[in-house]
C-alpha cells in the first residue's frame, strides 16, 4: 500500500500490489491509503473495492 498523497499518475515503474505486473489502476480506499493494481486484479476486485467505497482511477 502507498500513501494517498502519492502521485496520482501511474508510471512504468508502478507495480501491482498483488502480482507485480505493471499497475494500470489506482484504488484509493476510504482510509486514505491506496492500492495500485494491474488491469486483471482491478477487474477481479472491482466489485468489492466499490462496495467498501474505494475510488478507482482510471476505471478498470
PQR file with spaces between the fields and no chain letter, atoms N, CA, C, O and H, PARSE charges and radii, in Angstrom:
ATOM       1  N    UNK     1       0.834   -1.177    0.000 -0.4000 1.5000
ATOM       2  CA   UNK     1       0.000    0.000    0.000 -0.0000 2.0000
ATOM       3  C    UNK     1       0.875    1.235    0.000  0.5500 1.7000
ATOM       4  O    UNK     1       2.017    1.217    0.461 -0.5500 1.4000
ATOM       5  N    UNK     2       0.316    2.299   -0.524 -0.4000 1.5000
ATOM       6  CA   UNK     2       1.048    3.534   -0.677 -0.0000 2.0000
ATOM       7  C    UNK     2       0.287    4.650    0.021  0.5500 1.7000
ATOM       8  O    UNK     2      -0.923    4.544    0.218 -0.5500 1.4000
ATOM       9  H    UNK     2      -0.611    2.314   -0.899  0.4000 1.0000
ATOM      10  N    UNK     3       0.970    5.700    0.390 -0.4000 1.5000
ATOM      11  CA   UNK     3       0.297    6.861    0.965 -0.0000 2.0000
ATOM      12  C    UNK     3      -0.593    7.494   -0.086  0.5500 1.7000
ATOM      13  O    UNK     3      -0.232    7.518   -1.262 -0.5500 1.4000
ATOM      14  H    UNK     3       1.953    5.787    0.229  0.4000 1.0000
ATOM      15  N    UNK     4      -1.747    8.007    0.313 -0.4000 1.5000
ATOM      16  CA   UNK     4      -2.707    8.573   -0.629 -0.0000 2.0000
ATOM      17  C    UNK     4      -2.179    9.814   -1.319  0.5500 1.7000
ATOM      18  O    UNK     4      -2.678   10.175   -2.384 -0.5500 1.4000
ATOM      19  H    UNK     4      -2.040    7.987    1.269  0.4000 1.0000
ATOM      20  N    UNK     5      -1.183   10.480   -0.748 -0.4000 1.5000
ATOM      21  CA   UNK     5      -0.657   11.680   -1.383 -0.0000 2.0000
ATOM      22  C    UNK     5       0.387   11.359   -2.447  0.5500 1.7000
ATOM      23  O    UNK     5       1.019   12.267   -2.987 -0.5500 1.4000
ATOM      24  H    UNK     5      -0.777   10.187    0.118  0.4000 1.0000
ATOM      25  N    UNK     6       0.572   10.087   -2.750 -0.4000 1.5000
ATOM      26  CA   UNK     6       1.497    9.692   -3.814 -0.0000 2.0000
ATOM      27  C    UNK     6       0.973   10.221   -5.144  0.5500 1.7000
ATOM      28  O    UNK     6      -0.218   10.499   -5.287 -0.5500 1.4000
ATOM      29  H    UNK     6       0.059    9.350   -2.311  0.4000 1.0000
ATOM      30  N    UNK     7       1.853   10.353   -6.092 -0.4000 1.5000
ATOM      31  CA   UNK     7       1.477   10.867   -7.402 -0.0000 2.0000
ATOM      32  C    UNK     7       0.306   10.082   -7.972  0.5500 1.7000
ATOM      33  O    UNK     7       0.355    8.852   -8.009 -0.5500 1.4000
ATOM      34  H    UNK     7       2.820   10.126   -5.975  0.4000 1.0000
ATOM      35  N    UNK     8      -0.760   10.770   -8.422 -0.4000 1.5000
ATOM      36  CA   UNK     8      -1.919   10.063   -8.961 -0.0000 2.0000
ATOM      37  C    UNK     8      -1.665    9.434  -10.325  0.5500 1.7000
ATOM      38  O    UNK     8      -2.418    8.561  -10.757 -0.5500 1.4000
ATOM      39  H    UNK     8      -0.800   11.769   -8.392  0.4000 1.0000
ATOM      40  N    UNK     9      -0.612    9.871  -11.004 -0.4000 1.5000
ATOM      41  CA   UNK     9      -0.297    9.339  -12.322 -0.0000 2.0000
ATOM      42  C    UNK     9       0.590    8.113  -12.179  0.5500 1.7000
ATOM      43  O    UNK     9       1.667    8.172  -11.587 -0.5500 1.4000
ATOM      44  H    UNK     9      -0.001   10.580  -10.654  0.4000 1.0000
ATOM      45  N    UNK    10       0.120    7.004  -12.731 -0.4000 1.5000
ATOM      46  CA   UNK    10       0.904    5.782  -12.692 -0.0000 2.0000
ATOM      47  C    UNK    10       1.962    5.825  -13.786  0.5500 1.7000
ATOM      48  O    UNK    10       1.716    6.331  -14.881 -0.5500 1.4000
ATOM      49  H    UNK    10      -0.755    6.956  -13.212  0.4000 1.0000
ATOM      50  N    UNK    11       3.124    5.296  -13.485 -0.4000 1.5000
ATOM      51  CA   UNK    11       4.210    5.260  -14.459 -0.0000 2.0000
ATOM      52  C    UNK    11       4.594    3.805  -14.715  0.5500 1.7000
ATOM      53  O    UNK    11       4.039    2.891  -14.105 -0.5500 1.4000
ATOM      54  H    UNK    11       3.324    4.885  -12.596  0.4000 1.0000
ATOM      55  N    UNK    12       5.517    3.604  -15.593 -0.4000 1.5000
ATOM      56  CA   UNK    12       6.011    2.258  -15.896 -0.0000 2.0000
ATOM      57  C    UNK    12       6.717    1.614  -14.724  0.5500 1.7000
ATOM      58  O    UNK    12       6.953    0.406  -14.728 -0.5500 1.4000
ATOM      59  H    UNK    12       5.969    4.346  -16.089  0.4000 1.0000
ATOM      60  N    UNK    13       7.058    2.408  -13.715 -0.4000 1.5000
ATOM      61  CA   UNK    13       7.729    1.873  -12.529 -0.0000 2.0000
ATOM      62  C    UNK    13       6.746    1.357  -11.482  0.5500 1.7000
ATOM      63  O    UNK    13       7.139    0.625  -10.573 -0.5500 1.4000
ATOM      64  H    UNK    13       6.866    3.389  -13.711  0.4000 1.0000
ATOM      65  N    UNK    14       5.465    1.732  -11.601 -0.4000 1.5000
ATOM      66  CA   UNK    14       4.453    1.282  -10.633 -0.0000 2.0000
ATOM      67  C    UNK    14       4.091   -0.165  -10.921  0.5500 1.7000
ATOM      68  O    UNK    14       3.873   -0.544  -12.071 -0.5500 1.4000
ATOM      69  H    UNK    14       5.146    2.326  -12.339  0.4000 1.0000
ATOM      70  N    UNK    15       4.029   -0.967   -9.869 -0.4000 1.5000
ATOM      71  CA   UNK    15       3.736   -2.391   -9.989 -0.0000 2.0000
ATOM      72  C    UNK    15       2.519   -2.760   -9.165  0.5500 1.7000
ATOM      73  O    UNK    15       2.281   -2.194   -8.099 -0.5500 1.4000
ATOM      74  H    UNK    15       4.205   -0.658   -8.934  0.4000 1.0000
ATOM      75  N    UNK    16       1.750   -3.714   -9.667 -0.4000 1.5000
ATOM      76  CA   UNK    16       0.554   -4.206   -8.993 -0.0000 2.0000
ATOM      77  C    UNK    16       0.914   -4.704   -7.600  0.5500 1.7000
ATOM      78  O    UNK    16       1.901   -5.417   -7.415 -0.5500 1.4000
ATOM      79  H    UNK    16       1.943   -4.175  -10.533  0.4000 1.0000
ATOM      80  N    UNK    17       0.102   -4.320   -6.628 -0.4000 1.5000
ATOM      81  CA   UNK    17       0.331   -4.760   -5.254 -0.0000 2.0000
ATOM      82  C    UNK    17       0.012   -6.242   -5.047  0.5500 1.7000
ATOM      83  O    UNK    17       0.368   -6.803   -4.011 -0.5500 1.4000
ATOM      84  H    UNK    17      -0.699   -3.741   -6.778  0.4000 1.0000
ATOM      85  N    UNK    18      -0.650   -6.884   -6.007 -0.4000 1.5000
ATOM      86  CA   UNK    18      -0.972   -8.303   -5.895 -0.0000 2.0000
ATOM      87  C    UNK    18       0.045   -9.197   -6.595  0.5500 1.7000
ATOM      88  O    UNK    18       0.419  -10.244   -6.065 -0.5500 1.4000
ATOM      89  H    UNK    18      -0.940   -6.428   -6.849  0.4000 1.0000
ATOM      90  N    UNK    19       0.503   -8.785   -7.803 -0.4000 1.5000
ATOM      91  CA   UNK    19       1.309   -9.716   -8.592 -0.0000 2.0000
ATOM      92  C    UNK    19       2.565   -9.112   -9.213  0.5500 1.7000
ATOM      93  O    UNK    19       3.318   -9.830   -9.870 -0.5500 1.4000
ATOM      94  H    UNK    19       0.200   -7.934   -8.233  0.4000 1.0000
ATOM      95  N    UNK    20       2.806   -7.872   -9.034 -0.4000 1.5000
ATOM      96  CA   UNK    20       3.980   -7.174   -9.561 -0.0000 2.0000
ATOM      97  C    UNK    20       3.953   -6.921  -11.063  0.5500 1.7000
ATOM      98  O    UNK    20       4.972   -6.530  -11.632 -0.5500 1.4000
ATOM      99  H    UNK    20       2.195   -7.288   -8.500  0.4000 1.0000
ATOM     100  N    UNK    21       2.813   -7.134  -11.724 -0.4000 1.5000
ATOM     101  CA   UNK    21       2.675   -6.732  -13.132 -0.0000 2.0000
ATOM     102  C    UNK    21       2.573   -5.209  -13.172  0.5500 1.7000
ATOM     103  O    UNK    21       2.438   -4.570  -12.129 -0.5500 1.4000
ATOM     104  H    UNK    21       1.985   -7.452  -11.262  0.4000 1.0000
ATOM     105  N    UNK    22       2.637   -4.633  -14.354 -0.4000 1.5000
ATOM     106  CA   UNK    22       2.528   -3.178  -14.494 -0.0000 2.0000
ATOM     107  C    UNK    22       1.178   -2.705  -13.950  0.5500 1.7000
ATOM     108  O    UNK    22       0.130   -3.238  -14.316 -0.5500 1.4000
ATOM     109  H    UNK    22       2.747   -5.153  -15.201  0.4000 1.0000
ATOM     110  N    UNK    23       1.217   -1.709  -13.082 -0.4000 1.5000
ATOM     111  CA   UNK    23      -0.015   -1.171  -12.489 -0.0000 2.0000
ATOM     112  C    UNK    23      -0.721   -0.282  -13.497  0.5500 1.7000
ATOM     113  O    UNK    23      -0.080    0.512  -14.185 -0.5500 1.4000
ATOM     114  H    UNK    23       2.068   -1.276  -12.785  0.4000 1.0000
ATOM     115  N    UNK    24      -2.032   -0.412  -13.587 -0.4000 1.5000
ATOM     116  CA   UNK    24      -2.846    0.382  -14.505 -0.0000 2.0000
ATOM     117  C    UNK    24      -3.974    1.120  -13.793  0.5500 1.7000
ATOM     118  O    UNK    24      -4.541    2.061  -14.349 -0.5500 1.4000
ATOM     119  H    UNK    24      -2.553   -1.058  -13.028  0.4000 1.0000
ATOM     120  N    UNK    25      -4.311    0.701  -12.553 -0.4000 1.5000
ATOM     121  CA   UNK    25      -5.439    1.281  -11.812 -0.0000 2.0000
ATOM     122  C    UNK    25      -5.000    1.598  -10.395  0.5500 1.7000
ATOM     123  O    UNK    25      -4.347    0.787   -9.738 -0.5500 1.4000
ATOM     124  H    UNK    25      -3.850   -0.063  -12.101  0.4000 1.0000
ATOM     125  N    UNK    26      -5.367    2.792   -9.927 -0.4000 1.5000
ATOM     126  CA   UNK    26      -5.130    3.163   -8.529 -0.0000 2.0000
ATOM     127  C    UNK    26      -6.490    3.111   -7.821  0.5500 1.7000
ATOM     128  O    UNK    26      -7.459    3.710   -8.286 -0.5500 1.4000
ATOM     129  H    UNK    26      -5.898    3.451  -10.460  0.4000 1.0000
ATOM     130  N    UNK    27      -6.553    2.401   -6.708 -0.4000 1.5000
ATOM     131  CA   UNK    27      -7.763    2.320   -5.886 -0.0000 2.0000
ATOM     132  C    UNK    27      -7.486    3.069   -4.590  0.5500 1.7000
ATOM     133  O    UNK    27      -6.685    2.626   -3.767 -0.5500 1.4000
ATOM     134  H    UNK    27      -5.766    1.914   -6.330  0.4000 1.0000
ATOM     135  N    UNK    28      -8.157    4.215   -4.413 -0.4000 1.5000
ATOM     136  CA   UNK    28      -7.988    4.997   -3.188 -0.0000 2.0000
ATOM     137  C    UNK    28      -9.066    4.539   -2.209  0.5500 1.7000
ATOM     138  O    UNK    28     -10.260    4.672   -2.475 -0.5500 1.4000
ATOM     139  H    UNK    28      -8.807    4.575   -5.081  0.4000 1.0000
ATOM     140  N    UNK    29      -8.627    4.002   -1.080 -0.4000 1.5000
ATOM     141  CA   UNK    29      -9.526    3.447   -0.077 -0.0000 2.0000
ATOM     142  C    UNK    29     -10.061    4.544    0.838  0.5500 1.7000
ATOM     143  O    UNK    29      -9.451    5.609    0.940 -0.5500 1.4000
ATOM     144  H    UNK    29      -7.657    3.895   -0.864  0.4000 1.0000
ATOM     145  N    UNK    30     -11.187    4.305    1.503 -0.4000 1.5000
ATOM     146  CA   UNK    30     -11.735    5.297    2.432 -0.0000 2.0000
ATOM     147  C    UNK    30     -10.755    5.688    3.542  0.5500 1.7000
ATOM     148  O    UNK    30     -10.875    6.769    4.119 -0.5500 1.4000
ATOM     149  H    UNK    30     -11.683    3.441    1.420  0.4000 1.0000
ATOM     150  N    UNK    31      -9.804    4.832    3.839 -0.4000 1.5000
ATOM     151  CA   UNK    31      -8.812    5.109    4.880 -0.0000 2.0000
ATOM     152  C    UNK    31      -7.728    6.070    4.400  0.5500 1.7000
ATOM     153  O    UNK    31      -6.816    6.404    5.157 -0.5500 1.4000
ATOM     154  H    UNK    31      -9.706    3.954    3.370  0.4000 1.0000
ATOM     155  N    UNK    32      -7.822    6.520    3.139 -0.4000 1.5000
ATOM     156  CA   UNK    32      -6.873    7.424    2.503 -0.0000 2.0000
ATOM     157  C    UNK    32      -5.600    6.708    2.050  0.5500 1.7000
ATOM     158  O    UNK    32      -4.669    7.364    1.583 -0.5500 1.4000
ATOM     159  H    UNK    32      -8.563    6.249    2.524  0.4000 1.0000
ATOM     160  N    UNK    33      -5.537    5.399    2.174 -0.4000 1.5000
ATOM     161  CA   UNK    33      -4.436    4.626    1.594 -0.0000 2.0000
ATOM     162  C    UNK    33      -4.851    4.222    0.189  0.5500 1.7000
ATOM     163  O    UNK    33      -6.028    4.301   -0.162 -0.5500 1.4000
ATOM     164  H    UNK    33      -6.293    4.867    2.553  0.4000 1.0000
ATOM     165  N    UNK    34      -3.906    3.798   -0.598 -0.4000 1.5000
ATOM     166  CA   UNK    34      -4.273    3.350   -1.929 -0.0000 2.0000
ATOM     167  C    UNK    34      -3.555    2.070   -2.307  0.5500 1.7000
ATOM     168  O    UNK    34      -2.528    1.701   -1.739 -0.5500 1.4000
ATOM     169  H    UNK    34      -2.950    3.734   -0.312  0.4000 1.0000
ATOM     170  N    UNK    35      -4.143    1.413   -3.291 -0.4000 1.5000
ATOM     171  CA   UNK    35      -3.571    0.214   -3.886 -0.0000 2.0000
ATOM     172  C    UNK    35      -3.355    0.517   -5.358  0.5500 1.7000
ATOM     173  O    UNK    35      -4.137    1.250   -5.963 -0.5500 1.4000
ATOM     174  H    UNK    35      -4.977    1.713   -3.753  0.4000 1.0000
ATOM     175  N    UNK    36      -2.311   -0.036   -5.935 -0.4000 1.5000
ATOM     176  CA   UNK    36      -2.153    0.033   -7.381 -0.0000 2.0000
ATOM     177  C    UNK    36      -2.268   -1.388   -7.905  0.5500 1.7000
ATOM     178  O    UNK    36      -1.652   -2.313   -7.374 -0.5500 1.4000
ATOM     179  H    UNK    36      -1.675   -0.632   -5.444  0.4000 1.0000
ATOM     180  N    UNK    37      -3.061   -1.549   -8.950 -0.4000 1.5000
ATOM     181  CA   UNK    37      -3.394   -2.876   -9.444 -0.0000 2.0000
ATOM     182  C    UNK    37      -3.221   -2.954  -10.949  0.5500 1.7000
ATOM     183  O    UNK    37      -3.395   -1.965  -11.660 -0.5500 1.4000
ATOM     184  H    UNK    37      -3.562   -0.799   -9.381  0.4000 1.0000
ATOM     185  N    UNK    38      -2.875   -4.142  -11.425 -0.4000 1.5000
ATOM     186  CA   UNK    38      -2.871   -4.388  -12.865 -0.0000 2.0000
ATOM     187  C    UNK    38      -4.332   -4.456  -13.319  0.5500 1.7000
ATOM     188  O    UNK    38      -5.237   -4.510  -12.486 -0.5500 1.4000
ATOM     189  H    UNK    38      -2.733   -4.946  -10.848  0.4000 1.0000
ATOM     190  N    UNK    39      -4.563   -4.454  -14.625 -0.4000 1.5000
ATOM     191  CA   UNK    39      -5.931   -4.492  -15.133 -0.0000 2.0000
ATOM     192  C    UNK    39      -6.660   -5.758  -14.670  0.5500 1.7000
ATOM     193  O    UNK    39      -7.839   -5.705  -14.321 -0.5500 1.4000
ATOM     194  H    UNK    39      -3.828   -4.411  -15.301  0.4000 1.0000
ATOM     195  N    UNK    40      -5.961   -6.885  -14.669 -0.4000 1.5000
ATOM     196  CA   UNK    40      -6.582   -8.148  -14.253 -0.0000 2.0000
ATOM     197  C    UNK    40      -7.071   -8.070  -12.810  0.5500 1.7000
ATOM     198  O    UNK    40      -8.239   -8.353  -12.543 -0.5500 1.4000
ATOM     199  H    UNK    40      -5.003   -6.928  -14.953  0.4000 1.0000
ATOM     200  N    UNK    41      -6.210   -7.697  -11.885 -0.4000 1.5000
ATOM     201  CA   UNK    41      -6.612   -7.660  -10.481 -0.0000 2.0000
ATOM     202  C    UNK    41      -7.602   -6.542  -10.184  0.5500 1.7000
ATOM     203  O    UNK    41      -8.410   -6.668   -9.264 -0.5500 1.4000
ATOM     204  H    UNK    41      -5.261   -7.467  -12.102  0.4000 1.0000
ATOM     205  N    UNK    42      -7.554   -5.460  -10.940 -0.4000 1.5000
ATOM     206  CA   UNK    42      -8.559   -4.406  -10.782 -0.0000 2.0000
ATOM     207  C    UNK    42      -9.942   -4.954  -11.126  0.5500 1.7000
ATOM     208  O    UNK    42     -10.912   -4.687  -10.416 -0.5500 1.4000
ATOM     209  H    UNK    42      -6.898   -5.358  -11.687  0.4000 1.0000
ATOM     210  N    UNK    43     -10.034   -5.722  -12.214 -0.4000 1.5000
ATOM     211  CA   UNK    43     -11.326   -6.318  -12.593 -0.0000 2.0000
ATOM     212  C    UNK    43     -11.771   -7.357  -11.567  0.5500 1.7000
ATOM     213  O    UNK    43     -12.941   -7.395  -11.186 -0.5500 1.4000
ATOM     214  H    UNK    43      -9.246   -5.940  -12.790  0.4000 1.0000
ATOM     215  N    UNK    44     -10.845   -8.194  -11.124 -0.4000 1.5000
ATOM     216  CA   UNK    44     -11.180   -9.247  -10.163 -0.0000 2.0000
ATOM     217  C    UNK    44     -11.741   -8.658   -8.868  0.5500 1.7000
ATOM     218  O    UNK    44     -12.691   -9.196   -8.300 -0.5500 1.4000
ATOM     219  H    UNK    44      -9.895   -8.163  -11.433  0.4000 1.0000
ATOM     220  N    UNK    45     -11.154   -7.555   -8.403 -0.4000 1.5000
ATOM     221  CA   UNK    45     -11.519   -6.988   -7.100 -0.0000 2.0000
ATOM     222  C    UNK    45     -12.406   -5.747   -7.189  0.5500 1.7000
ATOM     223  O    UNK    45     -12.733   -5.147   -6.165 -0.5500 1.4000
ATOM     224  H    UNK    45     -10.382   -7.118   -8.865  0.4000 1.0000
ATOM     225  N    UNK    46     -12.798   -5.356   -8.403 -0.4000 1.5000
ATOM     226  CA   UNK    46     -13.565   -4.124   -8.590 -0.0000 2.0000
ATOM     227  C    UNK    46     -14.843   -4.059   -7.748  0.5500 1.7000
ATOM     228  O    UNK    46     -15.087   -3.049   -7.088 -0.5500 1.4000
ATOM     229  H    UNK    46     -12.533   -5.843   -9.235  0.4000 1.0000
ATOM     230  N    UNK    47     -15.650   -5.097   -7.758 -0.4000 1.5000
ATOM     231  CA   UNK    47     -16.925   -5.031   -7.042 -0.0000 2.0000
ATOM     232  C    UNK    47     -16.713   -4.848   -5.539  0.5500 1.7000
ATOM     233  O    UNK    47     -17.424   -4.061   -4.913 -0.5500 1.4000
ATOM     234  H    UNK    47     -15.452   -5.918   -8.294  0.4000 1.0000
ATOM     235  N    UNK    48     -15.767   -5.546   -4.959 -0.4000 1.5000
ATOM     236  CA   UNK    48     -15.510   -5.407   -3.517 -0.0000 2.0000
ATOM     237  C    UNK    48     -14.917   -4.034   -3.186  0.5500 1.7000
ATOM     238  O    UNK    48     -15.276   -3.427   -2.178 -0.5500 1.4000
ATOM     239  H    UNK    48     -15.190   -6.185   -5.468  0.4000 1.0000
ATOM     240  N    UNK    49     -14.016   -3.553   -4.030 -0.4000 1.5000
ATOM     241  CA   UNK    49     -13.442   -2.226   -3.800 -0.0000 2.0000
ATOM     242  C    UNK    49     -14.531   -1.154   -3.830  0.5500 1.7000
ATOM     243  O    UNK    49     -14.548   -0.258   -2.985 -0.5500 1.4000
ATOM     244  H    UNK    49     -13.724   -4.046   -4.849  0.4000 1.0000
ATOM     245  N    UNK    50     -15.442   -1.247   -4.806 -0.4000 1.5000
ATOM     246  CA   UNK    50     -16.544   -0.278   -4.875 -0.0000 2.0000
ATOM     247  C    UNK    50     -17.470   -0.416   -3.661  0.5500 1.7000
ATOM     248  O    UNK    50     -17.958    0.576   -3.119 -0.5500 1.4000
ATOM     249  H    UNK    50     -15.428   -1.974   -5.492  0.4000 1.0000
ATOM     250  N    UNK    51     -17.697   -1.662   -3.250 -0.4000 1.5000
ATOM     251  CA   UNK    51     -18.557   -1.927   -2.093 -0.0000 2.0000
ATOM     252  C    UNK    51     -18.041   -1.234   -0.831  0.5500 1.7000
ATOM     253  O    UNK    51     -18.833   -0.759   -0.017 -0.5500 1.4000
ATOM     254  H    UNK    51     -17.300   -2.467   -3.690  0.4000 1.0000
ATOM     255  N    UNK    52     -16.728   -1.176   -0.667 -0.4000 1.5000
ATOM     256  CA   UNK    52     -16.170   -0.537    0.526 -0.0000 2.0000
ATOM     257  C    UNK    52     -15.915    0.958    0.331  0.5500 1.7000
ATOM     258  O    UNK    52     -15.412    1.631    1.230 -0.5500 1.4000
ATOM     259  H    UNK    52     -16.085   -1.562   -1.328  0.4000 1.0000
ATOM     260  N    UNK    53     -16.271    1.476   -0.865 -0.4000 1.5000
ATOM     261  CA   UNK    53     -16.170    2.903   -1.102 -0.0000 2.0000
ATOM     262  C    UNK    53     -14.868    3.389   -1.698  0.5500 1.7000
ATOM     263  O    UNK    53     -14.558    4.577   -1.620 -0.5500 1.4000
ATOM     264  H    UNK    53     -16.680    0.928   -1.595  0.4000 1.0000
ATOM     265  N    UNK    54     -14.100    2.493   -2.290 -0.4000 1.5000
ATOM     266  CA   UNK    54     -12.841    2.898   -2.939 -0.0000 2.0000
ATOM     267  C    UNK    54     -13.138    3.647   -4.233  0.5500 1.7000
ATOM     268  O    UNK    54     -14.114    3.364   -4.927 -0.5500 1.4000
ATOM     269  H    UNK    54     -14.352    1.527   -2.354  0.4000 1.0000
ATOM     270  N    UNK    55     -12.276    4.601   -4.537 -0.4000 1.5000
ATOM     271  CA   UNK    55     -12.360    5.325   -5.807 -0.0000 2.0000
ATOM     272  C    UNK    55     -11.329    4.722   -6.745  0.5500 1.7000
ATOM     273  O    UNK    55     -10.156    4.608   -6.388 -0.5500 1.4000
ATOM     274  H    UNK    55     -11.483    4.831   -3.973  0.4000 1.0000
ATOM     275  N    UNK    56     -11.756    4.333   -7.948 -0.4000 1.5000
ATOM     276  CA   UNK    56     -10.862    3.692   -8.903 -0.0000 2.0000
ATOM     277  C    UNK    56     -10.529    4.651  -10.037  0.5500 1.7000
ATOM     278  O    UNK    56     -11.416    5.273  -10.622 -0.5500 1.4000
ATOM     279  H    UNK    56     -12.708    4.425   -8.239  0.4000 1.0000
ATOM     280  N    UNK    57      -9.252    4.761  -10.335 -0.4000 1.5000
ATOM     281  CA   UNK    57      -8.842    5.664  -11.400 -0.0000 2.0000
ATOM     282  C    UNK    57      -7.611    5.089  -12.086  0.5500 1.7000
ATOM     283  O    UNK    57      -6.647    4.765  -11.393 -0.5500 1.4000
ATOM     284  H    UNK    57      -8.532    4.256   -9.860  0.4000 1.0000
ATOM     285  N    UNK    58      -7.588    4.945  -13.387 -0.4000 1.5000
ATOM     286  CA   UNK    58      -8.765    5.036  -14.269 -0.0000 2.0000
ATOM     287  C    UNK    58      -9.670    3.838  -14.068  0.5500 1.7000
ATOM     288  O    UNK    58      -9.300    2.868  -13.406 -0.5500 1.4000
ATOM     289  H    UNK    58      -8.371    5.208  -13.951  0.4000 1.0000
ATOM     290  N    UNK    59     -10.832    3.912  -14.633 -0.4000 1.5000
ATOM     291  CA   UNK    59     -11.790    2.816  -14.481 -0.0000 2.0000
ATOM     292  C    UNK    59     -11.225    1.552  -15.109  0.5500 1.7000
ATOM     293  O    UNK    59     -10.665    1.601  -16.203 -0.5500 1.4000
ATOM     294  H    UNK    59     -11.131    4.700  -15.171  0.4000 1.0000
ATOM     295  N    UNK    60     -11.368    0.414  -14.424 -0.4000 1.5000
ATOM     296  CA   UNK    60     -10.864   -0.853  -14.990 -0.0000 2.0000
ATOM     297  C    UNK    60     -11.700   -1.320  -16.168  0.5500 1.7000
ATOM     298  O    UNK    60     -11.412   -2.363  -16.754 -0.5500 1.4000
ATOM     299  H    UNK    60     -11.823    0.374  -13.535  0.4000 1.0000
